[in-house]
Amino acid sequence: QILYLKPPWTLANLLKCYKKHWMAVFGYVVPRSLLSTIECLSKHLDADKPFDSSTVHILLQESKKLLHAFSCRSDYNGVLPQAYAEVTKLCETLGEVRAALDEQDLSEDIMVLSENAACEKMEATMPNLQSTEEKELHPSFHVAQENRHQEIWSVLEGVWNTMNLYSIELFQKLDPSAVTMAAKASFEEAFLGLQKLLAAVKDIREGIGR
């Protein structure tokens, strides 16, 4: 009766309900800091514009954090583990696509570097001539490299945050004195947490391999 938006819901409506009732309801179920995750998902899904691969990667990582947080409360009749597995598959598929694109970008970068080297050689033989093409390529190359560094940093930060979440959950399962919840977690929940940890480690290993 007091719900902000009544069903049937779209995903956008659900995220609005999360934000509206966050402090009064959901903040007591999952860490309140996850409100930033809800806002991130809502902001990008309401933008109604195409996503680049970096944005898709961020949205998938944020979705995994949200699913993981709610799974600490319940598996919701097996729905959450299935959803988590599907999002993980999407992350793996995206990783494969990005790896293929990176190889293509690397080939293009090598071609650019070769062209720059040829221009430098020509300048050495004709010092009075300047290559305008080199001036155009050089700044764009640095911008591409800077964006790539930011993308790598984003991936590593996502891995770090994910491992922190899993570490906290594991310590809660293994050390009863560290459990802050009102009731102790079941063995099934502990097993689910270990499965998620294995999936995360597998993602990290495959990422390093790529």
C-alpha positions, 0 to 999 in steps of 0.5 A, spaced: 500 500 500 505 504 501 510 502 495 513 507 491 511 504 484 506 498 484 507 492 479 508 490 474 515 493 474 520 494 469 528 494 471 528 502 471 522 502 476 525 497 480 531 501 481 527 507 483 523 503 488 530 501 491 532 508 491 526 510 494 525 505 500 533 504 501 534 507 508 527 504 510 528 497 508 533 495 503 539 498 507 537 494 513 538 487 509 544 489 505 550 494 506 547 501 505 554 503 501 551 499 496 546 505 494 552 507 490 551 501 486 543 502 485 545 509 483 550 507 478 545 502 474 539 507 474 544 512 471 546 508 466 540 504 464 536 511 464 541 514 459 538 511 453 544 511 449 549 506 447 554 503 452 562 502 450 565 496 453 568 499 459 561 502 461 558 495 460 564 492 464 562 497 470 555 495 470 556 488 470 561 488 476 556 493 479 550 488 478 555 482 481 556 486 487 548 487 488 547 480 487 552 478 492 550 482 497 543 479 497 545 472 496 548 473 503 541 474 506 538 468 502 539 464 495 531 466 494 529 459 492 536 458 487 534 465 483 540 469 485 545 463 484 543 462 477 542 470 476 550 471 478 552 465 474 549 468 468 552 475 469 559 471 470 558 468 463 556 475 460 563 478 464 567 472 460 564 473 454 565 481 454 572 479 456 573 475 450 570 480 445 575 486 449 581 481 448 580 480 441 579 488 440 585 489 444 589 485 439 586 489 433 588 495 437 595 493 438 596 491 431 593 498 429 598 501 434 604 498 431 602 500 424 602 507 427 609 507 431 612 504 424 609 510 420 612 515 426 618 511 425 618 512 418 617 520 419 622 521 424 627 518 419 625 522 413 626 528 418 633 526 419 634 526 412 630 533 411 631 537 417 627 543 414 621 539 413 616 537 418 611 532 418 604 535 419 601 528 419 605 526 425 603 532 429 596 529 428 597 522 430 602 523 436 596 526 441 591 521 439 595 516 440 597 518 447 590 519 449 588 512 447 594 510 451 591 514 457 584 511 456 587 504 456 590 505 462 584 508 466 580 502 463 586 497 466 585 501 473 578 500 473 578 492 472 583 492 477 579 496 482 573 491 480 577 485 482 580 488 488 573 490 491 570 483 489 575 480 493 574 484 499 567 482 499 568 475 498 574 475 504 569 479 509 564 473 507 569 468 508 571 470 515 564 471 517 563 464 515 570 461 519 570 465 525 563 466 529 566 472 533 566 476 527 559 474 525 555 481 525 548 478 523 543 476 528 543 469 526 549 465 524 549 463 516 547 456 514 552 451 511 549 452 505 550 459 505 557 458 506 558 453 501 555 458 496 560 463 498 565 458 497 563 457 490 562 465 488 570 465 491 572 460 486 568 463 480 572 470 482 579 467 482 577 463 475 575 470 472 582 473 475 586 467 472 583 468 466 584 475 466 591 475 467 592 469 462 589 474 457 
